[in-house]
Amino acid sequence: DISARFARIREKYGVPVSMINLEITETSSTHEDVTIMDNLIAIANQGTELSIDDYGTGYATMSHLIKVPVSIVKIDKCILWSAMQDDAACFLLKNMISIITELGKRIVIEGVETKEMVDFLTEINNNLSYQGFYYSKPITGHHFIKFLKRANYRLV
């Protein structure tokens, strides 16, 4: 009953579903357990967005992306890092991005550490989101609030 418990907790604290994104790792999402899948579907049907994390490092197949109700696929950094060095890995990354996009899912590329990586990815598809040290090292909640305030100030 994890989906029902999740809904009760969310409602108790008044957190809108639009403010929540639950990440599941690729390896945990590959379990064919009916209970797990039923709960993921129920949580997604409540309006909570699901992401699959570390995609490309475990056992999930492309067809798996059809079964699991995720809206965001986070491609693992090892795929990007390999693609920066190897033509075959680059081919794989480009096709992963194309297929995932055609499935109507958004993509986050993990491990973006340099401007060269940003330029490389932008050339492939300019509708990707990036995560990595190029933008920020991991920071505490307090520092994150300060970071957002500075970023919003620059936008005004």
DSSP file with accessible surface (Angstrom, degrees, kcal/mol):
  #  RESIDUE AA STRUCTURE BP1 BP2  ACC     N-H-->O    O-->H-N    N-H-->O    O-->H-N    TCO  KAPPA ALPHA  PHI   PSI    X-CA   Y-CA   Z-CA
    1    1 A D     >        0   0  119      0, 0.0     4,-2.5     0, 0.0     5,-0.2   0.000 360.0 360.0 360.0  27.7    0.0    0.0    0.0
    2    2 A I  H  >  +     0   0   91      1,-0.2     4,-2.8     2,-0.2     5,-0.2   0.876 360.0  54.3 -61.9 -35.0    2.9    2.3   -0.5
    3    3 A S  H  > S+     0   0   18      2,-0.2     4,-2.1     1,-0.2    -1,-0.2   0.920 110.6  45.7 -66.8 -39.5    1.1    4.4   -3.1
    4    4 A A  H  > S+     0   0   40      2,-0.2     4,-2.3     1,-0.2    -2,-0.2   0.913 114.2  48.6 -68.0 -41.4   -1.8    5.0   -0.7
    5    5 A R  H  X S+     0   0  125     -4,-2.5     4,-2.4     2,-0.2     5,-0.2   0.913 110.2  51.9 -63.7 -41.7    0.6    5.8    2.2
    6    6 A F  H  X S+     0   0   42     -4,-2.8     4,-2.6    -5,-0.2    -2,-0.2   0.927 109.5  49.3 -60.0 -44.9    2.5    8.2    0.0
    7    7 A A  H  X S+     0   0   14     -4,-2.1     4,-2.6     1,-0.2     5,-0.2   0.911 110.5  50.6 -62.4 -42.4   -0.8   10.0   -1.0
    8    8 A R  H  X S+     0   0  133     -4,-2.3     4,-2.6     2,-0.2    -1,-0.2   0.925 112.6  45.8 -62.9 -44.2   -1.8   10.3    2.7
    9    9 A I  H  X S+     0   0   97     -4,-2.4     4,-1.9     2,-0.2    -2,-0.2   0.930 113.1  49.8 -65.4 -44.6    1.6   11.8    3.7
   10   10 A R  H  X>S+     0   0   37     -4,-2.6     5,-2.3    -5,-0.2     4,-0.5   0.935 114.5  44.6 -59.5 -45.0    1.6   14.2    0.8
   11   11 A E  H ><5S+     0   0  124     -4,-2.6     3,-0.8    -5,-0.2    -1,-0.2   0.895 107.9  58.5 -67.6 -40.4   -2.0   15.4    1.6
   12   12 A K  H 3<5S+     0   0  159     -4,-2.6    -1,-0.2     1,-0.3    -2,-0.2   0.894 114.7  36.7 -56.3 -40.4   -1.2   15.6    5.3
   13   13 A Y  H 3<5S-     0   0  159     -4,-1.9    -1,-0.3    -5,-0.2    -2,-0.2   0.422 110.0-121.9 -96.8   2.8    1.6   18.1    4.6
   14   14 A G  T <<5 +     0   0   59     -3,-0.8    -3,-0.2    -4,-0.5    -4,-0.1   0.817  52.1 160.1  65.9  32.7   -0.2   19.8    1.7
   15   15 A V      < -     0   0   53     -5,-2.3    -1,-0.2    -6,-0.2    -2,-0.1  -0.775  37.4-131.2 -90.8 118.9    2.5   19.1   -0.9
   16   16 A P    >   -     0   0   69      0, 0.0     3,-2.0     0, 0.0     4,-0.1  -0.406  13.8-125.3 -67.8 145.9    1.1   19.4   -4.4
   17   17 A V  G >  S+     0   0   36      1,-0.3     3,-1.9     2,-0.2    32,-0.5   0.813 108.4  68.1 -61.5 -27.4    1.9   16.5   -6.7
   18   18 A S  G 3  S+     0   0  102      1,-0.3    -1,-0.3    30,-0.1    29,-0.0   0.676  96.4  55.7 -67.2 -12.7    3.4   19.0   -9.2
   19   19 A M  G <  S+     0   0  142     -3,-2.0     2,-0.4     2,-0.0    -1,-0.3   0.379  96.8  80.4 -97.8   3.0    6.2   19.7   -6.7
   20   20 A I    <   +     0   0   31     -3,-1.9    29,-1.4    -4,-0.1     2,-0.4  -0.921  44.6 172.6-119.9 136.1    7.3   16.0   -6.4
   21   21 A N  E     -a   49   0A  57     -2,-0.4     2,-0.5    27,-0.2    29,-0.2  -0.959  18.0-155.4-136.1 117.9    9.4   13.9   -8.6
   22   22 A L  E     -a   50   0A  54     27,-2.5    29,-2.9    -2,-0.4     2,-0.5  -0.831   7.7-150.4 -96.0 129.5   10.4   10.4   -7.3
   23   23 A E  E     -a   51   0A  94     -2,-0.5     2,-0.4    27,-0.2    29,-0.2  -0.848  11.1-172.3 -99.2 133.7   13.5    8.9   -8.7
   24   24 A I  E     -a   52   0A  28     27,-2.8    29,-3.3    -2,-0.5     2,-0.1  -0.959  27.2-117.3-119.0 140.7   13.9    5.2   -9.0
   25   25 A T  E  >  -a   53   0A  55     -2,-0.4     4,-2.0    27,-0.2    29,-0.2  -0.434  23.1-116.4 -75.4 154.9   17.2    3.6   -9.9
   26   26 A E  H  > S+     0   0    2     27,-1.8     4,-0.7     1,-0.2    -1,-0.1   0.916 114.3  51.4 -56.9 -43.0   17.4    1.7  -13.1
   27   27 A T  H >4 S+     0   0   72      1,-0.2     3,-0.8     2,-0.2     4,-0.3   0.903 110.7  47.1 -66.9 -37.2   18.2   -1.6  -11.3
   28   28 A S  H >4 S+     0   0   45      1,-0.2     3,-0.9     2,-0.2    -1,-0.2   0.823 108.3  56.8 -73.5 -26.3   15.3   -1.3   -9.0
   29   29 A S  H 3< S+     0   0    3     -4,-2.0    -1,-0.2     1,-0.2    -2,-0.2   0.623  94.2  68.1 -79.2 -10.1   12.9   -0.5  -11.9
   30   30 A T  T <<  +     0   0   30     -3,-0.8    -1,-0.2    -4,-0.7     2,-0.2   0.587  70.0 112.6 -86.4  -8.0   13.8   -3.7  -13.7
   31   31 A H    <   -     0   0  106     -3,-0.9     6,-0.1    -4,-0.3    -3,-0.0  -0.446  61.2-149.0 -64.7 131.8   12.1   -5.9  -11.1
   32   32 A E        +     0   0  127     -2,-0.2     2,-0.2     4,-0.1    -1,-0.1   0.251  47.2 142.3 -87.0  14.7    9.1   -7.6  -12.8
   33   33 A D     >  -     0   0   79      1,-0.2     4,-2.2     2,-0.1     5,-0.2  -0.368  47.9-146.7 -60.9 125.1    7.3   -7.7   -9.4
   34   34 A V  H  > S+     0   0   99      1,-0.2     4,-3.1     2,-0.2     5,-0.2   0.887  96.9  54.7 -63.0 -39.5    3.6   -6.9  -10.0
   35   35 A T  H  > S+     0   0   88      2,-0.2     4,-2.3     1,-0.2    -1,-0.2   0.924 108.7  47.8 -62.6 -44.0    3.3   -5.2   -6.7
   36   36 A I  H  > S+     0   0   64      2,-0.2     4,-2.5     1,-0.2    -2,-0.2   0.952 114.4  46.1 -61.5 -48.2    6.1   -2.8   -7.5
   37   37 A M  H  X S+     0   0   32     -4,-2.2     4,-2.6     1,-0.2     5,-0.2   0.917 111.1  52.3 -63.5 -41.8    4.7   -2.0  -10.9
   38   38 A D  H  X S+     0   0   94     -4,-3.1     4,-2.4     1,-0.2    -1,-0.2   0.904 111.4  47.4 -60.4 -41.8    1.2   -1.5   -9.5
   39   39 A N  H  X S+     0   0   26     -4,-2.3     4,-2.7    -5,-0.2     5,-0.2   0.905 111.1  50.2 -67.0 -41.7    2.5    0.9   -6.9
   40   40 A L  H  X S+     0   0   18     -4,-2.5     4,-2.5     2,-0.2    -2,-0.2   0.931 112.5  47.4 -62.2 -42.5    4.5    2.9   -9.5
   41   41 A I  H  X S+     0   0   66     -4,-2.6     4,-2.8     2,-0.2    -2,-0.2   0.930 112.4  49.6 -64.3 -43.1    1.5    3.1  -11.8
   42   42 A A  H  X S+     0   0   30     -4,-2.4     4,-1.2     2,-0.2    -2,-0.2   0.912 111.7  48.2 -63.3 -42.8   -0.7    4.2   -8.9
   43   43 A I  H  <>S+     0   0   10     -4,-2.7     5,-1.6     2,-0.2     3,-0.5   0.929 113.4  47.5 -64.1 -43.6    1.8    6.9   -7.8
   44   44 A A  H ><5S+     0   0   26     -4,-2.5     3,-1.6     1,-0.2    -2,-0.2   0.903 108.6  55.1 -64.2 -38.8    2.1    8.1  -11.4
   45   45 A N  H 3<5S+     0   0  132     -4,-2.8    -1,-0.2     1,-0.3    -2,-0.2   0.743  98.5  62.6 -67.6 -22.5   -1.7    8.2  -11.8
   46   46 A Q  T 3<5S-     0   0   55     -4,-1.2    -1,-0.3    -3,-0.5    -2,-0.2   0.601 126.3-102.5 -73.3 -13.0   -1.9   10.4   -8.7
   47   47 A G  T < 5S+     0   0   43     -3,-1.6     2,-0.3     1,-0.4    -3,-0.2   0.397  76.4 139.7 106.3  -1.4    0.0   12.9  -10.7
   48   48 A T      < -     0   0    4     -5,-1.6    -1,-0.4   -29,-0.1     2,-0.3  -0.601  51.3-126.8 -77.9 133.5    3.5   12.4   -9.2
   49   49 A E  E     -a   21   0A  61    -29,-1.4   -27,-2.5   -32,-0.5     2,-0.4  -0.613  21.8-154.5 -81.1 139.1    6.2   12.5  -11.8
   50   50 A L  E     -a   22   0A   2     19,-0.3    21,-2.7    -2,-0.3    22,-1.5  -0.922   7.2-166.5-115.1 142.0    8.6    9.5  -11.8
   51   51 A S  E     -ab  23  72A   3    -29,-2.9   -27,-2.8    -2,-0.4     2,-0.6  -0.943  16.7-138.6-122.3 147.6   12.2    9.5  -13.0
   52   52 A I  E     -ab  24  73A   0     20,-2.3    22,-3.0    -2,-0.4     3,-0.4  -0.930  27.0-152.4-105.0 123.6   14.5    6.6  -13.8
   53   53 A D  E     +a   25   0A  24    -29,-3.3   -27,-1.8    -2,-0.6   -26,-0.1  -0.669  66.6  14.6 -98.3 152.2   18.0    7.3  -12.5
   54   54 A D  E >  S-     0   0A  48     -2,-0.3     3,-1.4     1,-0.2     4,-0.3   0.793  80.0-174.4  60.3  33.0   21.3    6.0  -13.8
   55   55 A Y  E 3   + b   0  75A   7     19,-2.6    21,-2.5    -3,-0.4    24,-0.2  -0.329  62.2  33.5 -64.1 136.3   19.8    4.8  -17.0
   56   56 A G  T 3  S+     0   0   32     19,-0.2    -1,-0.2     4,-0.1    -2,-0.1   0.382  99.2  80.4 103.2  -0.6   22.2    2.8  -19.2
   57   57 A T  S <  S+     0   0   70     -3,-1.4    -2,-0.1    21,-0.0    -3,-0.1   0.561  91.3  36.9-111.7 -11.4   24.2    1.2  -16.5
   58   58 A G  S    S-     0   0   28     -4,-0.3   -31,-0.0     2,-0.1    -4,-0.0   0.040 104.2 -65.0-116.0-134.8   22.0   -1.8  -15.4
   59   59 A Y  S    S+     0   0  196     -2,-0.1     2,-0.1     2,-0.1   -32,-0.1   0.377  79.4 122.8-108.7   2.1   19.7   -4.3  -17.0
   60   60 A A        -     0   0   16      1,-0.0     2,-0.2     3,-0.0    -4,-0.1  -0.412  45.9-153.4 -69.6 140.5   16.9   -2.1  -18.3
   61   61 A T    >>  -     0   0   76     -2,-0.1     4,-0.7     1,-0.1     3,-0.6  -0.622  31.2-103.9-103.7 169.6   16.1   -2.3  -22.0
   62   62 A M  T >4 S+     0   0   57      1,-0.2     3,-1.3    -2,-0.2     4,-0.4   0.904 123.4  56.7 -60.3 -39.0   14.6    0.3  -24.2
   63   63 A S  T >> S+     0   0   63      1,-0.3     3,-1.4     2,-0.2     4,-1.0   0.805  94.6  68.2 -65.1 -23.2   11.3   -1.6  -24.1
   64   64 A H  H <> S+     0   0    6     -3,-0.6     4,-2.1     1,-0.3     3,-0.3   0.837  88.2  65.4 -62.5 -30.8   11.4   -1.4  -20.4
   65   65 A L  H << S+     0   0    1     -3,-1.3     5,-0.3    -4,-0.7    -1,-0.3   0.724  98.2  54.5 -65.9 -19.5   10.8    2.4  -20.8
   66   66 A I  H <4 S+     0   0  121     -3,-1.4    -1,-0.2    -4,-0.4    -2,-0.2   0.861 110.0  45.4 -79.1 -35.1    7.4    1.6  -22.2
   67   67 A K  H  < S+     0   0  109     -4,-1.0    -2,-0.2    -3,-0.3    -3,-0.1   0.875 101.2  68.6 -77.7 -40.5    6.4   -0.5  -19.1
   68   68 A V  S  < S-     0   0    1     -4,-2.1     2,-2.5     1,-0.1   -16,-0.1  -0.713  84.0-130.0 -88.5 127.9    7.6    1.8  -16.3
   69   69 A P        +     0   0   40      0, 0.0   -19,-0.3     0, 0.0     2,-0.3  -0.266  54.3 144.0 -78.2  59.5    5.5    5.0  -16.0
   70   70 A V        -     0   0    5     -2,-2.5   -19,-0.2    -5,-0.3     3,-0.1  -0.708  35.8-170.2 -96.9 149.7    8.4    7.4  -15.9
   71   71 A S  S    S+     0   0   33    -21,-2.7    35,-2.9    -2,-0.3     2,-0.4   0.570  75.4  49.2-108.9 -16.2    8.4   10.8  -17.5
   72   72 A I  E     -bc  51 106A  17    -22,-1.5   -20,-2.3    33,-0.2     2,-0.5  -0.990  62.7-162.8-127.7 134.2   12.1   11.6  -17.1
   73   73 A V  E     -bc  52 107A   0     33,-2.8    35,-2.3    -2,-0.4     2,-0.8  -0.970   7.9-156.4-115.2 121.8   15.0    9.4  -18.0
   74   74 A K  E     - c   0 108A  13    -22,-3.0   -19,-2.6    -2,-0.5     2,-0.4  -0.873  13.6-146.3-100.6 107.0   18.4   10.4  -16.4
   75   75 A I  E     -bc  55 109A   0     33,-2.4    35,-2.5    -2,-0.8   -19,-0.2  -0.603  25.7-110.4 -77.7 128.3   21.1    9.0  -18.5
   76   76 A D    >>  -     0   0   20    -21,-2.5     3,-1.4    -2,-0.4     4,-1.0  -0.187  18.6-119.7 -62.1 148.3   24.1    7.9  -16.4
   77   77 A K  H 3> S+     0   0   95      1,-0.3     4,-3.0     2,-0.2     5,-0.3   0.792 107.9  68.1 -59.5 -30.8   27.3    9.9  -16.6
   78   78 A C  H 3> S+     0   0   52      1,-0.2     4,-2.1     2,-0.2    -1,-0.3   0.845  97.3  54.1 -63.5 -28.1   29.4    6.9  -17.8
   79   79 A I  H <> S+     0   0   19     -3,-1.4     4,-2.3   -24,-0.2    -1,-0.2   0.947 112.3  42.9 -68.5 -47.2   27.4    7.0  -21.1
   80   80 A L  H  X S+     0   0    0     -4,-1.0     4,-1.7    30,-0.2    -2,-0.2   0.944 113.7  50.5 -62.7 -48.5   28.3   10.7  -21.7
   81   81 A W  H  < S+     0   0   91     -4,-3.0     4,-0.5     1,-0.2    -1,-0.2   0.901 112.9  46.7 -60.4 -39.9   31.9   10.3  -20.6
   82   82 A S  H >X S+     0   0   61     -4,-2.1     4,-2.0    -5,-0.3     3,-1.4   0.906 108.8  55.5 -66.0 -40.6   32.3    7.3  -23.0
   83   83 A A  H 3< S+     0   0    6     -4,-2.3     7,-0.2     6,-0.3    -1,-0.2   0.795 100.8  58.9 -64.9 -25.9   30.6    9.2  -25.8
   84   84 A M  T 3< S+     0   0   39     -4,-1.7    -1,-0.3     1,-0.2    -2,-0.2   0.698 118.6  30.2 -73.8 -16.6   33.2   12.0  -25.5
   85   85 A Q  T <4 S+     0   0  169     -3,-1.4     2,-0.4    -4,-0.5    -2,-0.2   0.620 116.9  50.4-114.5 -19.7   36.0    9.5  -26.1
   86   86 A D     X  -     0   0   82     -4,-2.0     4,-2.2     1,-0.1    -1,-0.2  -0.984  59.3-146.5-137.0 131.2   34.6    6.8  -28.4
   87   87 A D  H  > S+     0   0  145     -2,-0.4     4,-2.4     1,-0.2     5,-0.2   0.868 102.9  51.9 -62.7 -39.7   32.6    6.9  -31.7
   88   88 A A  H  > S+     0   0   67      2,-0.2     4,-2.3     1,-0.2    -1,-0.2   0.923 111.2  47.1 -65.3 -42.2   30.6    3.8  -30.9
   89   89 A A  H  > S+     0   0   15     -7,-0.2     4,-2.7     2,-0.2    -6,-0.3   0.879 110.6  53.3 -66.6 -35.6   29.6    5.2  -27.5
   90   90 A C  H  X S+     0   0   15     -4,-2.2     4,-2.6    -8,-0.3     5,-0.2   0.930 108.2  49.9 -63.1 -44.5   28.7    8.5  -29.2
   91   91 A F  H  X S+     0   0  142     -4,-2.4     4,-2.1     1,-0.2    -2,-0.2   0.923 111.4  49.5 -58.5 -45.3   26.5    6.6  -31.7
   92   92 A L  H  X S+     0   0   91     -4,-2.3     4,-2.7     2,-0.2    -2,-0.2   0.941 111.1  48.3 -61.1 -48.1   24.8    4.8  -28.8
   93   93 A L  H  X S+     0   0    0     -4,-2.7     4,-2.7     1,-0.2     5,-0.2   0.936 110.6  50.9 -60.4 -47.2   24.2    8.0  -26.9
   94   94 A K  H  X S+     0   0  103     -4,-2.6     4,-2.1     1,-0.2    -1,-0.2   0.909 114.0  44.6 -58.3 -42.3   22.7    9.8  -29.9
   95   95 A N  H  X S+     0   0   64     -4,-2.1     4,-2.7    -5,-0.2     5,-0.2   0.871 110.4  53.7 -73.5 -35.1   20.3    7.0  -30.6
   96   96 A M  H  X S+     0   0    9     -4,-2.7     4,-2.8     2,-0.2     5,-0.3   0.943 110.8  47.8 -59.4 -47.3   19.3    6.6  -26.9
   97   97 A I  H  X S+     0   0    2     -4,-2.7     4,-2.4    -5,-0.2     5,-0.2   0.927 112.5  49.0 -60.4 -44.2   18.4   10.3  -26.9
   98   98 A S  H  X S+     0   0   63     -4,-2.1     4,-2.4    -5,-0.2    -2,-0.2   0.939 114.5  43.6 -61.9 -47.6   16.5    9.9  -30.1
   99   99 A I  H  X S+     0   0   74     -4,-2.7     4,-1.6     2,-0.2    -2,-0.2   0.937 114.5  48.4 -66.3 -46.5   14.5    6.9  -29.0
  100  100 A I  H  <>S+     0   0    0     -4,-2.8     5,-1.8    -5,-0.2    -1,-0.2   0.915 112.8  49.2 -62.7 -40.2   13.8    8.3  -25.5
  101  101 A T  H ><5S+     0   0   56     -4,-2.4     3,-2.0    -5,-0.3    -1,-0.2   0.925 108.1  53.2 -64.4 -43.1   12.6   11.6  -26.9
  102  102 A E  H 3<5S+     0   0  158     -4,-2.4    -1,-0.2     1,-0.3    -2,-0.2   0.794 101.5  60.8 -63.3 -26.4   10.4    9.8  -29.4
  103  103 A L  T 3<5S-     0   0   69     -4,-1.6    -1,-0.3    -5,-0.2    -2,-0.2   0.493 120.6-111.8 -77.5  -2.3    8.8    7.9  -26.5
  104  104 A G  T < 5S+     0   0   67     -3,-2.0     2,-0.3     1,-0.3    -3,-0.2   0.691  73.3 133.7  82.3  19.8    7.7   11.3  -25.2
  105  105 A K      < -     0   0   37     -5,-1.8    -1,-0.3   -33,-0.0   -33,-0.2  -0.766  54.0-124.0-104.4 147.6   10.0   11.3  -22.2
  106  106 A R  E     -c   72   0A 129    -35,-2.9   -33,-2.8    -2,-0.3     2,-0.4  -0.554  26.4-139.2 -84.2 157.1   12.3   14.1  -21.0
  107  107 A I  E     -c   73   0A   3     20,-0.4    22,-2.2   -35,-0.2     2,-0.4  -0.958  16.7-170.8-126.0 135.8   16.0   13.5  -20.6
  108  108 A V  E     -cd  74 129A  24    -35,-2.3   -33,-2.4    -2,-0.4     2,-0.6  -0.992  16.4-149.1-118.0 127.8   18.5   14.6  -18.0
  109  109 A I  E     -cd  75 130A   0     20,-2.9    22,-2.4    -2,-0.4     3,-0.4  -0.890  16.2-150.7 -97.7 121.6   22.2   13.9  -18.8
  110  110 A E  E     + d   0 131A  14    -35,-2.5   -30,-0.2    -2,-0.6    22,-0.2  -0.553  68.6  36.0 -88.0 154.9   24.2   13.3  -15.7
  111  111 A G        +     0   0   11     20,-0.6     2,-0.7     1,-0.2    21,-0.3   0.695  64.4 163.0  83.2  21.1   27.9   14.0  -15.2
  112  112 A V        +     0   0    0     19,-2.3    22,-2.4    -3,-0.4    23,-0.4  -0.638   5.5 154.6 -76.5 115.0   28.1   17.2  -17.3
  113  113 A E        +     0   0   80     -2,-0.7     2,-0.3    20,-0.2    -1,-0.2   0.546  49.2  42.7-120.6 -12.6   31.4   18.7  -16.1
  114  114 A T  S  > S-     0   0   57      1,-0.1     4,-1.8    21,-0.0     3,-0.2  -0.934  72.9-118.8-138.0 160.7   32.7   20.9  -18.9
  115  115 A K  H  > S+     0   0  112     -2,-0.3     4,-2.9     1,-0.2     5,-0.2   0.865 115.7  61.4 -62.3 -35.8   31.6   23.5  -21.5
  116  116 A E  H  > S+     0   0  136      1,-0.2     4,-2.5     2,-0.2    -1,-0.2   0.904 103.6  48.9 -58.3 -40.9   32.8   21.0  -24.2
  117  117 A M  H  > S+     0   0   19      2,-0.2     4,-2.7    -3,-0.2     5,-0.2   0.913 110.6  50.1 -65.3 -43.2   30.2   18.5  -22.9
  118  118 A V  H  X S+     0   0   17     -4,-1.8     4,-2.7     2,-0.2    -2,-0.2   0.941 112.8  46.5 -60.5 -47.2   27.5   21.1  -22.9
  119  119 A D  H  X S+     0   0   74     -4,-2.9     4,-1.9     2,-0.2    -2,-0.2   0.912 112.2  51.0 -61.5 -43.4   28.3   22.1  -26.5
  120  120 A F  H  X S+     0   0   40     -4,-2.5     4,-1.3    -5,-0.2    -2,-0.2   0.938 114.1  43.4 -59.0 -47.4   28.5   18.4  -27.6
  121  121 A L  H  X S+     0   0    0     -4,-2.7     4,-2.7     1,-0.2    -2,-0.2   0.889 110.1  55.1 -69.5 -38.4   25.1   17.6  -26.1
  122  122 A T  H  < S+     0   0   61     -4,-2.7    -1,-0.2     1,-0.2    -2,-0.2   0.872 105.1  54.7 -63.1 -35.5   23.5   20.8  -27.4
  123  123 A E  H  < S+     0   0  173     -4,-1.9    -1,-0.2    -5,-0.2    -2,-0.2   0.864 110.8  45.7 -64.6 -35.8   24.6   19.7  -30.9
  124  124 A I  H  < S-     0   0   43     -4,-1.3     2,-0.3     1,-0.3    -2,-0.2   0.929 138.7 -16.8 -71.7 -48.5   22.9   16.4  -30.5
  125  125 A N    ><  -     0   0   32     -4,-2.7     3,-0.8     1,-0.0    -1,-0.3  -0.848  50.6-155.6-162.4 121.6   19.6   17.8  -29.0
  126  126 A N  T 3  S+     0   0  118     -2,-0.3    -4,-0.1     1,-0.2    -3,-0.1   0.322  86.9  71.7 -89.0  12.6   19.0   21.2  -27.6
  127  127 A N  T 3  S+     0   0  135     -5,-0.1   -20,-0.4     2,-0.1    -1,-0.2   0.091  73.9 111.6-109.8  22.5   16.0   20.1  -25.5
  128  128 A L    <   -     0   0   18     -3,-0.8     2,-0.3   -22,-0.1   -20,-0.2  -0.574  59.1-137.1 -91.8 157.9   18.0   18.1  -22.9
  129  129 A S  E     -d  108   0A  68    -22,-2.2   -20,-2.9    -2,-0.2     2,-0.4  -0.870  19.8-147.5-109.2 151.4   18.6   19.0  -19.3
  130  130 A Y  E     -d  109   0A  47     -2,-0.3     2,-0.4   -22,-0.2   -20,-0.2  -0.903  14.0-172.7-123.0 149.8   22.0   18.6  -17.7
  131  131 A Q  E     +d  110   0A  89    -22,-2.4   -19,-2.3    -2,-0.4   -20,-0.6  -0.999  37.1  86.7-137.9 131.3   23.2   17.7  -14.2
  132  132 A G  S >> S-     0   0   16     -2,-0.4     4,-1.8   -21,-0.3     3,-1.8  -0.921  83.3 -61.8 161.3 177.5   26.8   17.9  -13.1
  133  133 A F  T 34 S+     0   0   98     -2,-0.3   -20,-0.2     1,-0.3     4,-0.2   0.670 112.5  76.0 -63.2 -19.6   29.7   19.8  -11.6
  134  134 A Y  T 34 S+     0   0   96    -22,-2.4    -1,-0.3     1,-0.2   -21,-0.2   0.874 110.9  28.7 -59.1 -32.8   29.8   22.2  -14.6
  135  135 A Y  T <4 S-     0   0  110     -3,-1.8     2,-0.3   -23,-0.4    -2,-0.2   0.831 137.3 -26.7 -96.0 -40.4   26.7   23.8  -12.9
  136  136 A S     <  -     0   0   44     -4,-1.8    -1,-0.3     3,-0.0    -4,-0.2  -0.888  50.1-123.3-172.7 142.9   27.3   23.1   -9.3
  137  137 A K        -     0   0  132     -2,-0.3    -5,-0.0     1,-0.2     0, 0.0  -0.437  64.3 -70.0 -76.7 164.0   29.0   20.7   -6.9
  138  138 A P        -     0   0  112      0, 0.0     2,-0.3     0, 0.0    -1,-0.2  -0.338  64.3-172.3 -56.8 136.9   26.6   19.1   -4.4
  139  139 A I        -     0   0   74     -3,-0.1    -3,-0.0     1,-0.0     2,-0.0  -0.925  24.0-100.9-132.7 159.8   25.5   21.7   -1.9
  140  140 A T     >  -     0   0   79     -2,-0.3     4,-2.3     1,-0.1     5,-0.2  -0.263  39.6-104.0 -72.3 165.8   23.6   21.7    1.4
  141  141 A G  H  > S+     0   0   56      1,-0.2     4,-2.2     2,-0.2     5,-0.2   0.899 121.9  52.7 -57.1 -43.1   19.9   22.8    1.6
  142  142 A H  H  > S+     0   0  121      1,-0.2     4,-1.8     2,-0.2    -1,-0.2   0.931 111.8  44.5 -60.2 -47.2   21.0   26.2    3.0
  143  143 A H  H  > S+     0   0   97      1,-0.2     4,-2.5     2,-0.2    -1,-0.2   0.828 108.6  58.5 -68.7 -29.7   23.4   26.9    0.3
  144  144 A F  H  X S+     0   0   96     -4,-2.3     4,-2.6     2,-0.2    -2,-0.2   0.924 104.4  50.5 -65.1 -42.3   20.9   25.7   -2.3
  145  145 A I  H  X S+     0   0   85     -4,-2.2     4,-2.4     1,-0.2    -2,-0.2   0.933 111.8  47.8 -60.8 -44.3   18.4   28.4   -1.2
  146  146 A K  H  X S+     0   0  101     -4,-1.8     4,-2.4     1,-0.2    -1,-0.2   0.913 110.5  52.7 -61.9 -42.1   21.2   31.0   -1.5
  147  147 A F  H  X S+     0   0   65     -4,-2.5     4,-2.5     1,-0.2    -2,-0.2   0.923 110.2  47.5 -58.9 -46.9   22.0   29.7   -4.9
  148  148 A L  H  X S+     0   0   65     -4,-2.6     4,-3.0     2,-0.2     5,-0.2   0.904 110.1  52.2 -63.5 -41.3   18.4   30.0   -6.1
  149  149 A K  H  X S+     0   0  146     -4,-2.4     4,-2.2     2,-0.2    -1,-0.2   0.922 111.6  46.5 -62.5 -42.0   18.1   33.5   -4.7
  150  150 A R  H  X S+     0   0  131     -4,-2.4     4,-1.9     2,-0.2    -2,-0.2   0.925 113.8  48.8 -64.3 -43.5   21.2   34.6   -6.6
  151  151 A A  H  X S+     0   0   24     -4,-2.5     4,-1.2     1,-0.2    -2,-0.2   0.924 112.9  46.9 -64.0 -42.8   20.0   32.9   -9.8
  152  152 A N  H  X S+     0   0   94     -4,-3.0     4,-1.1     1,-0.2    -1,-0.2   0.876 108.5  55.9 -67.5 -35.6   16.5   34.5   -9.5
  153  153 A Y  H >< S+     0   0  188     -4,-2.2     3,-0.5    -5,-0.2    -1,-0.2   0.913 106.4  50.5 -62.3 -40.5   18.0   37.9   -8.8
  154  154 A R  H 3< S+     0   0  168     -4,-1.9    -1,-0.2     1,-0.2    -2,-0.2   0.792 107.8  54.4 -68.1 -27.5   20.1   37.7  -12.1
  155  155 A L  H 3<        0   0  141     -4,-1.2    -1,-0.2    -5,-0.2    -2,-0.2   0.728 360.0 360.0 -78.3 -23.2   16.9   36.8  -14.0
  156  156 A V    <<        0   0  157     -4,-1.1    -3,-0.0    -3,-0.5    -4,-0.0  -0.303 360.0 360.0 -74.7 360.0   14.9   39.9  -12.8
